Amino acid sequence: MKGSENFVQLVKNTYRVLLGRGMKACYVYFMDKETERYFRSRMRR
């Protein structure tokens, strides 16, 4: 689970930096459903 924890921390830090720079929103677009499912599976607690 260490890799999963690192991934979640990386995503949180990325969003914190992006939103801290004055962005109103941040969207992630996936080219395929398999990648989207993988990303979503890593974000669930």
N, CA, C and O atoms as a Tripos MOL2 file, in Angstrom:
@<TRIPOS>MOLECULE
protein
  180   179    45     0     0
PROTEIN
NO_CHARGES

@<TRIPOS>ATOM
      1 N           0.8160   -1.2130    0.0000 N.3       1 MET1
      2 CA          0.0000    0.0000    0.0000 C.3       1 MET1
      3 C           0.8530    1.2680    0.0000 C.2       1 MET1
      4 O           0.3230    2.3650   -0.1800 O.2       1 MET1
      5 N           2.1300    1.1370    0.1940 N.am      2 LYS2
      6 CA          3.0010    2.3110    0.2310 C.3       2 LYS2
      7 C           2.9590    3.0800   -1.0910 C.2       2 LYS2
      8 O           2.9230    4.3100   -1.0920 O.2       2 LYS2
      9 N           2.9630    2.3570   -2.2160 N.am      3 GLY3
     10 CA          2.9000    3.0090   -3.5240 C.3       3 GLY3
     11 C           1.6020    3.7670   -3.7060 C.2       3 GLY3
     12 O           1.5890    4.8570   -4.2780 O.2       3 GLY3
     13 N           0.5140    3.1970   -3.2240 N.am      4 SER4
     14 CA         -0.7900    3.8450   -3.3200 C.3       4 SER4
     15 C          -0.8180    5.1240   -2.4900 C.2       4 SER4
     16 O          -1.3530    6.1440   -2.9220 O.2       4 SER4
     17 N          -0.2450    5.0600   -1.3120 N.am      5 GLU5
     18 CA         -0.1880    6.2520   -0.4420 C.3       5 GLU5
     19 C           0.6520    7.3430   -1.0930 C.2       5 GLU5
     20 O           0.2940    8.5200   -1.0430 O.2       5 GLU5
     21 N           1.7660    6.9560   -1.7020 N.am      6 ASN6
     22 CA          2.6240    7.9350   -2.3880 C.3       6 ASN6
     23 C           1.8920    8.5740   -3.5590 C.2       6 ASN6
     24 O           2.0130    9.7770   -3.7890 O.2       6 ASN6
     25 N           1.1320    7.7700   -4.3000 N.am      7 PHE7
     26 CA          0.3760    8.2840   -5.4380 C.3       7 PHE7
     27 C          -0.6500    9.3170   -4.9800 C.2       7 PHE7
     28 O          -0.7580   10.3940   -5.5660 O.2       7 PHE7
     29 N          -1.3960    8.9870   -3.9420 N.am      8 VAL8
     30 CA         -2.4200    9.9080   -3.4390 C.3       8 VAL8
     31 C          -1.7690   11.1970   -2.9600 C.2       8 VAL8
     32 O          -2.2860   12.2810   -3.2310 O.2       8 VAL8
     33 N          -0.6580   11.1050   -2.2600 N.am      9 GLN9
     34 CA          0.0380   12.3030   -1.7810 C.3       9 GLN9
     35 C           0.5380   13.1530   -2.9460 C.2       9 GLN9
     36 O           0.4550   14.3810   -2.8980 O.2       9 GLN9
     37 N           1.0520   12.5120   -3.9830 N.am     10 LEU10
     38 CA          1.5170   13.2350   -5.1670 C.3      10 LEU10
     39 C           0.3730   13.9840   -5.8340 C.2      10 LEU10
     40 O           0.5260   15.1470   -6.2070 O.2      10 LEU10
     41 N          -0.7750   13.3260   -5.9870 N.am     11 VAL11
     42 CA         -1.9340   13.9730   -6.6170 C.3      11 VAL11
     43 C          -2.4140   15.1400   -5.7610 C.2      11 VAL11
     44 O          -2.7040   16.2120   -6.2900 O.2      11 VAL11
     45 N          -2.4990   14.9470   -4.4620 N.am     12 LYS12
     46 CA         -2.9320   16.0400   -3.5770 C.3      12 LYS12
     47 C          -1.9800   17.2310   -3.6650 C.2      12 LYS12
     48 O          -2.4210   18.3780   -3.7370 O.2      12 LYS12
     49 N          -0.6930   16.9620   -3.6590 N.am     13 ASN13
     50 CA          0.2880   18.0520   -3.7610 C.3      13 ASN13
     51 C           0.1770   18.7700   -5.1010 C.2      13 ASN13
     52 O           0.2840   19.9950   -5.1620 O.2      13 ASN13
     53 N          -0.0350   18.0170   -6.1630 N.am     14 THR14
     54 CA         -0.1770   18.6160   -7.4870 C.3      14 THR14
     55 C          -1.3770   19.5420   -7.5360 C.2      14 THR14
     56 O          -1.2730   20.6740   -8.0090 O.2      14 THR14
     57 N          -2.5160   19.0680   -7.0500 N.am     15 TYR15
     58 CA         -3.7160   19.9040   -7.0400 C.3      15 TYR15
     59 C          -3.5280   21.1280   -6.1550 C.2      15 TYR15
     60 O          -3.9900   22.2130   -6.5050 O.2      15 TYR15
     61 N          -2.8670   20.9770   -5.0290 N.am     16 ARG16
     62 CA         -2.6480   22.1090   -4.1250 C.3      16 ARG16
     63 C          -1.8390   23.1950   -4.8420 C.2      16 ARG16
     64 O          -2.1550   24.3800   -4.7350 O.2      16 ARG16
     65 N          -0.8090   22.7920   -5.5630 N.am     17 VAL17
     66 CA          0.0230   23.7590   -6.2900 C.3      17 VAL17
     67 C          -0.7830   24.4160   -7.4050 C.2      17 VAL17
     68 O          -0.7700   25.6390   -7.5460 O.2      17 VAL17
     69 N          -1.4850   23.6060   -8.1970 N.am     18 LEU18
     70 CA         -2.2460   24.1630   -9.3210 C.3      18 LEU18
     71 C          -3.3370   25.1180   -8.8450 C.2      18 LEU18
     72 O          -3.4950   26.2090   -9.3930 O.2      18 LEU18
     73 N          -4.0750   24.7110   -7.8430 N.am     19 LEU19
     74 CA         -5.1650   25.5630   -7.3560 C.3      19 LEU19
     75 C          -4.6340   26.7850   -6.6210 C.2      19 LEU19
     76 O          -5.2870   27.8280   -6.5910 O.2      19 LEU19
     77 N          -3.4620   26.6590   -6.0350 N.am     20 GLY20
     78 CA         -2.8440   27.7860   -5.3440 C.3      20 GLY20
     79 C          -2.3360   28.8540   -6.2940 C.2      20 GLY20
     80 O          -2.0140   29.9620   -5.8640 O.2      20 GLY20
     81 N          -2.2600   28.5420   -7.5630 N.am     21 ARG21
     82 CA         -1.7790   29.5050   -8.5530 C.3      21 ARG21
     83 C          -2.9180   30.2590   -9.2290 C.2      21 ARG21
     84 O          -2.7370   30.8540  -10.2910 O.2      21 ARG21
     85 N          -4.0740   30.2270   -8.6130 N.am     22 GLY22
     86 CA         -5.1840   31.0360   -9.1080 C.3      22 GLY22
     87 C          -6.1000   30.3490  -10.0920 C.2      22 GLY22
     88 O          -6.9420   31.0100  -10.7000 O.2      22 GLY22
     89 N          -5.9710   29.0700  -10.2710 N.am     23 MET23
     90 CA         -6.8690   28.3770  -11.1890 C.3      23 MET23
     91 C          -8.2420   28.2240  -10.5440 C.2      23 MET23
     92 O          -8.3490   27.9520   -9.3480 O.2      23 MET23
     93 N          -9.2740   28.3970  -11.3350 N.am     24 LYS24
     94 CA        -10.6290   28.2200  -10.8280 C.3      24 LYS24
     95 C         -10.9930   26.7490  -10.7440 C.2      24 LYS24
     96 O         -11.7710   26.3410   -9.8820 O.2      24 LYS24
     97 N         -10.4330   25.9650  -11.6320 N.am     25 ALA25
     98 CA        -10.7310   24.5290  -11.6420 C.3      25 ALA25
     99 C          -9.6070   23.7900  -12.3440 C.2      25 ALA25
    100 O          -8.8020   24.3740  -13.0700 O.2      25 ALA25
    101 N          -9.5790   22.5250  -12.1110 N.am     26 CYS26
    102 CA         -8.5980   21.6700  -12.7480 C.3      26 CYS26
    103 C          -9.3130   20.4100  -13.2030 C.2      26 CYS26
    104 O          -9.9490   19.7250  -12.4020 O.2      26 CYS26
    105 N          -9.2110   20.1120  -14.4660 N.am     27 TYR27
    106 CA         -9.8850   18.9470  -15.0290 C.3      27 TYR27
    107 C          -8.8550   17.9630  -15.5450 C.2      27 TYR27
    108 O          -7.8090   18.3460  -16.0680 O.2      27 TYR27
    109 N          -9.1690   16.6980  -15.3880 N.am     28 VAL28
    110 CA         -8.3180   15.6450  -15.9220 C.3      28 VAL28
    111 C          -9.1340   14.9160  -16.9710 C.2      28 VAL28
    112 O         -10.2330   14.4320  -16.7000 O.2      28 VAL28
    113 N          -8.5820   14.8440  -18.1720 N.am     29 TYR29
    114 CA         -9.2680   14.1620  -19.2610 C.3      29 TYR29
    115 C          -8.4840   12.8980  -19.6040 C.2      29 TYR29
    116 O          -7.2630   12.9370  -19.7550 O.2      29 TYR29
    117 N          -9.1870   11.7950  -19.7250 N.am     30 PHE30
    118 CA         -8.5510   10.5280  -20.0480 C.3      30 PHE30
    119 C          -8.9120   10.1340  -21.4710 C.2      30 PHE30
    120 O         -10.0650   10.2540  -21.8860 O.2      30 PHE30
    121 N          -7.9300    9.6700  -22.2050 N.am     31 MET31
    122 CA         -8.1350    9.2610  -23.5840 C.3      31 MET31
    123 C          -8.8430    7.9140  -23.6920 C.2      31 MET31
    124 O          -9.5060    7.6280  -24.6890 O.2      31 MET31
    125 N          -8.6950    7.0870  -22.6510 N.am     32 ASP32
    126 CA         -9.3470    5.7770  -22.6940 C.3      32 ASP32
    127 C          -9.8930    5.4210  -21.3140 C.2      32 ASP32
    128 O          -9.4140    5.9140  -20.2930 O.2      32 ASP32
    129 N         -10.8870    4.5700  -21.3060 N.am     33 LYS33
    130 CA        -11.5770    4.1980  -20.0650 C.3      33 LYS33
    131 C         -10.6830    3.3940  -19.1260 C.2      33 LYS33
    132 O         -10.8200    3.4920  -17.9060 O.2      33 LYS33
    133 N          -9.7750    2.6040  -19.6820 N.am     34 GLU34
    134 CA         -8.8980    1.7970  -18.8350 C.3      34 GLU34
    135 C          -8.0190    2.6880  -17.9550 C.2      34 GLU34
    136 O          -7.8500    2.4140  -16.7670 O.2      34 GLU34
    137 N          -7.4660    3.7410  -18.5290 N.am     35 THR35
    138 CA         -6.6460    4.6810  -17.7610 C.3      35 THR35
    139 C          -7.4940    5.3970  -16.7260 C.2      35 THR35
    140 O          -7.0610    5.5820  -15.5890 O.2      35 THR35
    141 N          -8.6910    5.7980  -17.1050 N.am     36 GLU36
    142 CA         -9.5900    6.4640  -16.1640 C.3      36 GLU36
    143 C          -9.9230    5.5520  -14.9820 C.2      36 GLU36
    144 O          -9.8980    5.9880  -13.8310 O.2      36 GLU36
    145 N         -10.2330    4.2910  -15.2670 N.am     37 ARG37
    146 CA        -10.5490    3.3390  -14.1920 C.3      37 ARG37
    147 C          -9.3510    3.1500  -13.2630 C.2      37 ARG37
    148 O          -9.5100    3.0840  -12.0440 O.2      37 ARG37
    149 N          -8.1520    3.0630  -13.8420 N.am     38 TYR38
    150 CA         -6.9450    2.9160  -13.0300 C.3      38 TYR38
    151 C          -6.7730    4.1270  -12.1000 C.2      38 TYR38
    152 O          -6.5250    3.9650  -10.9050 O.2      38 TYR38
    153 N          -6.9030    5.3150  -12.6450 N.am     39 PHE39
    154 CA         -6.7530    6.5340  -11.8550 C.3      39 PHE39
    155 C          -7.7840    6.5940  -10.7310 C.2      39 PHE39
    156 O          -7.4470    6.8850   -9.5840 O.2      39 PHE39
    157 N          -9.0360    6.3170  -11.0690 N.am     40 ARG40
    158 CA        -10.0950    6.3450  -10.0660 C.3      40 ARG40
    159 C          -9.8780    5.2980   -8.9760 C.2      40 ARG40
    160 O         -10.1760    5.5520   -7.8080 O.2      40 ARG40
    161 N          -9.3640    4.1280   -9.3420 N.am     41 SER41
    162 CA         -9.1290    3.0840   -8.3500 C.3      41 SER41
    163 C          -8.0560    3.5040   -7.3520 C.2      41 SER41
    164 O          -8.0720    3.0790   -6.1960 O.2      41 SER41
    165 N          -7.1340    4.3310   -7.7990 N.am     42 ARG42
    166 CA         -6.0660    4.8140   -6.9050 C.3      42 ARG42
    167 C          -6.5340    5.9280   -5.9920 C.2      42 ARG42
    168 O          -5.9140    6.1790   -4.9590 O.2      42 ARG42
    169 N          -7.6150    6.6020   -6.3520 N.am     43 MET43
    170 CA         -8.1140    7.7210   -5.5710 C.3      43 MET43
    171 C          -9.0970    7.3000   -4.4770 C.2      43 MET43
    172 O          -9.3320    8.0530   -3.5330 O.2      43 MET43
    173 N          -9.6580    6.1290   -4.5970 N.am     44 ARG44
    174 CA        -10.6130    5.6690   -3.5730 C.3      44 ARG44
    175 C          -9.8830    5.2990   -2.3060 C.2      44 ARG44
    176 O          -8.7490    4.8220   -2.3420 O.2      44 ARG44
    177 N         -10.5420    5.5240   -1.1830 N.am     45 ARG45
    178 CA         -9.9390    5.1730    0.1110 C.3      45 ARG45
    179 C         -10.4090    3.8440    0.5780 C.2      45 ARG45
    180 O         -10.0060    3.3870    1.6480 O.2      45 ARG45
@<TRIPOS>BOND
     1     1     2 1
     2     2     3 1
     3     3     4 2
     4     3     5 am
     5     5     6 1
     6     6     7 1
     7     7     8 2
     8     7     9 am
     9     9    10 1
    10    10    11 1
    11    11    12 2
    12    11    13 am
    13    13    14 1
    14    14    15 1
    15    15    16 2
    16    15    17 am
    17    17    18 1
    18    18    19 1
    19    19    20 2
    20    19    21 am
    21    21    22 1
    22    22    23 1
    23    23    24 2
    24    23    25 am
    25    25    26 1
    26    26    27 1
    27    27    28 2
    28    27    29 am
    29    29    30 1
    30    30    31 1
    31    31    32 2
    32    31    33 am
    33    33    34 1
    34    34    35 1
    35    35    36 2
    36    35    37 am
    37    37    38 1
    38    38    39 1
    39    39    40 2
    40    39    41 am
    41    41    42 1
    42    42    43 1
    43    43    44 2
    44    43    45 am
    45    45    46 1
    46    46    47 1
    47    47    48 2
    48    47    49 am
    49    49    50 1
    50    50    51 1
    51    51    52 2
    52    51    53 am
    53    53    54 1
    54    54    55 1
    55    55    56 2
    56    55    57 am
    57    57    58 1
    58    58    59 1
    59    59    60 2
    60    59    61 am
    61    61    62 1
    62    62    63 1
    63    63    64 2
    64    63    65 am
    65    65    66 1
    66    66    67 1
    67    67    68 2
    68    67    69 am
    69    69    70 1
    70    70    71 1
    71    71    72 2
    72    71    73 am
    73    73    74 1
    74    74    75 1
    75    75    76 2
    76    75    77 am
    77    77    78 1
    78    78    79 1
    79    79    80 2
    80    79    81 am
    81    81    82 1
    82    82    83 1
    83    83    84 2
    84    83    85 am
    85    85    86 1
    86    86    87 1
    87    87    88 2
    88    87    89 am
    89    89    90 1
    90    90    91 1
    91    91    92 2
    92    91    93 am
    93    93    94 1
    94    94    95 1
    95    95    96 2
    96    95    97 am
    97    97    98 1
    98    98    99 1
    99    99   100 2
   100    99   101 am
   101   101   102 1
   102   102   103 1
   103   103   104 2
   104   103   105 am
   105   105   106 1
   106   106   107 1
   107   107   108 2
   108   107   109 am
   109   109   110 1
   110   110   111 1
   111   111   112 2
   112   111   113 am
   113   113   114 1
   114   114   115 1
   115   115   116 2
   116   115   117 am
   117   117   118 1
   118   118   119 1
   119   119   120 2
   120   119   121 am
   121   121   122 1
   122   122   123 1
   123   123   124 2
   124   123   125 am
   125   125   126 1
   126   126   127 1
   127   127   128 2
   128   127   129 am
   129   129   130 1
   130   130   131 1
   131   131   132 2
   132   131   133 am
   133   133   134 1
   134   134   135 1
   135   135   136 2
   136   135   137 am
   137   137   138 1
   138   138   139 1
   139   139   140 2
   140   139   141 am
   141   141   142 1
   142   142   143 1
   143   143   144 2
   144   143   145 am
   145   145   146 1
   146   146   147 1
   147   147   148 2
   148   147   149 am
   149   149   150 1
   150   150   151 1
   151   151   152 2
   152   151   153 am
   153   153   154 1
   154   154   155 1
   155   155   156 2
   156   155   157 am
   157   157   158 1
   158   158   159 1
   159   159   160 2
   160   159   161 am
   161   161   162 1
   162   162   163 1
   163   163   164 2
   164   163   165 am
   165   165   166 1
   166   166   167 1
   167   167   168 2
   168   167   169 am
   169   169   170 1
   170   170   171 1
   171   171   172 2
   172   171   173 am
   173   173   174 1
   174   174   175 1
   175   175   176 2
   176   175   177 am
   177   177   178 1
   178   178   179 1
   179   179   180 2
@<TRIPOS>SUBSTRUCTURE
     1 MET1         2 RESIDUE 1 A MET
     2 LYS2         6 RESIDUE 1 A LYS
     3 GLY3        10 RESIDUE 1 A GLY
     4 SER4        14 RESIDUE 1 A SER
     5 GLU5        18 RESIDUE 1 A GLU
     6 ASN6        22 RESIDUE 1 A ASN
     7 PHE7        26 RESIDUE 1 A PHE
     8 VAL8        30 RESIDUE 1 A VAL
     9 GLN9        34 RESIDUE 1 A GLN
    10 LEU10       38 RESIDUE 1 A LEU
    11 VAL11       42 RESIDUE 1 A VAL
    12 LYS12       46 RESIDUE 1 A LYS
    13 ASN13       50 RESIDUE 1 A ASN
    14 THR14       54 RESIDUE 1 A THR
    15 TYR15       58 RESIDUE 1 A TYR
    16 ARG16       62 RESIDUE 1 A ARG
    17 VAL17       66 RESIDUE 1 A VAL
    18 LEU18       70 RESIDUE 1 A LEU
    19 LEU19       74 RESIDUE 1 A LEU
    20 GLY20       78 RESIDUE 1 A GLY
    21 ARG21       82 RESIDUE 1 A ARG
    22 GLY22       86 RESIDUE 1 A GLY
    23 MET23       90 RESIDUE 1 A MET
    24 LYS24       94 RESIDUE 1 A LYS
    25 ALA25       98 RESIDUE 1 A ALA
    26 CYS26      102 RESIDUE 1 A CYS
    27 TYR27      106 RESIDUE 1 A TYR
    28 VAL28      110 RESIDUE 1 A VAL
    29 TYR29      114 RESIDUE 1 A TYR
    30 PHE30      118 RESIDUE 1 A PHE
    31 MET31      122 RESIDUE 1 A MET
    32 ASP32      126 RESIDUE 1 A ASP
    33 LYS33      130 RESIDUE 1 A LYS
    34 GLU34      134 RESIDUE 1 A GLU
    35 THR35      138 RESIDUE 1 A THR
    36 GLU36      142 RESIDUE 1 A GLU
    37 ARG37      146 RESIDUE 1 A ARG
    38 TYR38      150 RESIDUE 1 A TYR
    39 PHE39      154 RESIDUE 1 A PHE
    40 ARG40      158 RESIDUE 1 A ARG
    41 SER41      162 RESIDUE 1 A SER
    42 ARG42      166 RESIDUE 1 A ARG
    43 MET43      170 RESIDUE 1 A MET
    44 ARG44      174 RESIDUE 1 A ARG
    45 ARG45      178 RESIDUE 1 A ARG
